[in-house]
Amino acid sequence: MWVWRISTLVVLNPFSNHASQADHSVGPPGGPNPWKVAMILEELYVPYNQKFIEFSDMKREPFESINPNGRVPVIEDPNTGITLWESGAIIEYLLDTYDNQHTISFTPGSKEFFEAKQWLHFQVSGQGPYFGQAVWFTRYHSEQVPSAVDRYVNEIRRVSRVLNHVLENKEYLVGGKFSYVDTAFVPWYGIVQAFFSEKIDLENEFPRLNSWLSHVKARPATTKVNEARLVAIGQA
Ligand SMILES: N[C@@H](CCC(=O)N[C@@H](CS)C(=O)NCC(=O)O)C(=O)O
């Protein structure tokens, strides 16, 4: 049997230049976006190699020739010769290329296909950047700006309210089955649990969201990647 081989250039320590040693030992240094891609690769059983890159190397050549935006994740796929950055685009590429049976995606053109895209776009534009700014203003900004912290922590609450509400009567976001969009939200909630548990009590404030997250986090693919992440950040 011919096995798909993908060589994935990902991850990280993207915050290593901003964080103090103390921050390093307690906080997850690896940003969530590369781990999201790794979870989808695991769900699809696509073999991959994961590479780590220091923050300083992301902002110069040769990495900037691969991603002029100087961020991770990036994938290089030797099966197709395609190199891509932006986690949403990468996930769509992986599904189009390696999920022909639609095990974690939906038939192109169907209602569910477009709804799943809607949630993916919400994740990459509505969850990632806002949760990321909450982390930035709480931990890395050069001065304390309480109004900025409030603004972005409240955005975590707002996005969580949206998810909690739509999950009121369903197990998964789209089509009554587990799909890639359920996984896409998991890594940033890991950051919420690590950094904001004193401000936001997911279990009590957003019980439906919390049980959905627990369910998706228990999947073998998610568990495996979360364990790899703990090893990578020295917290295994
Ligand atoms: N919109 C991008 C965001 C990528 C991003 O910000 N990645 C973080 C790690 S999760 C990073 O590279 N940070 C480095 C930096 O802030 O320069 C995506 O979804 O791929």
The ligand as an SDF file (V2000), in Angstrom:
LIG
                    3D

 20 19  0  0  0  0  0  0  0  0999 V2000
   -3.1850   33.6350   11.4110 N   0  0  0  0  0  0  0  0  0  0  0  0
   -2.0440   32.8000   11.6350 C   0  0  0  0  0  0  0  0  0  0  0  0
   -1.4620   33.1110   12.9960 C   0  0  0  0  0  0  0  0  0  0  0  0
   -0.1160   32.4710   13.1490 C   0  0  0  0  0  0  0  0  0  0  0  0
    0.5200   32.8790   14.4570 C   0  0  0  0  0  0  0  0  0  0  0  0
    0.3310   33.9830   14.9840 O   0  0  0  0  0  0  0  0  0  0  0  0
    1.2980   31.9580   15.0070 N   0  0  0  0  0  0  0  0  0  0  0  0
    1.9830   32.2230   16.2230 C   0  0  0  0  0  0  0  0  0  0  0  0
    2.1450   30.9160   16.9930 C   0  0  0  0  0  0  0  0  0  0  0  0
    0.5840   30.2800   17.4750 S   0  0  0  0  0  0  0  0  0  0  0  0
    3.3270   32.8120   15.8880 C   0  0  0  0  0  0  0  0  0  0  0  0
    3.9550   32.4020   14.9480 O   0  0  0  0  0  0  0  0  0  0  0  0
    3.7410   33.8110   16.6690 N   0  0  0  0  0  0  0  0  0  0  0  0
    4.9790   34.4460   16.4420 C   0  0  0  0  0  0  0  0  0  0  0  0
    4.8680   35.9480   16.4730 C   0  0  0  0  0  0  0  0  0  0  0  0
    4.0150   36.4440   17.2190 O   0  0  0  0  0  0  0  0  0  0  0  0
    5.5940   36.5970   15.7520 O   0  0  0  0  0  0  0  0  0  0  0  0
   -2.4390   31.3170   11.5390 C   0  0  0  0  0  0  0  0  0  0  0  0
   -3.5890   31.0120   11.8580 O   0  0  0  0  0  0  0  0  0  0  0  0
   -1.6000   30.5060   11.1070 O   0  0  0  0  0  0  0  0  0  0  0  0
  1  2  1  0
  2  3  1  0
  2 18  1  0
  3  4  1  0
  4  5  1  0
  5  6  2  0
  5  7  1  0
  7  8  1  0
  8  9  1  0
  8 11  1  0
  9 10  1  0
 11 12  2  0
 11 13  1  0
 13 14  1  0
 14 15  1  0
 15 16  2  0
 15 17  1  0
 18 19  2  0
 18 20  1  0
M  END
$$$$
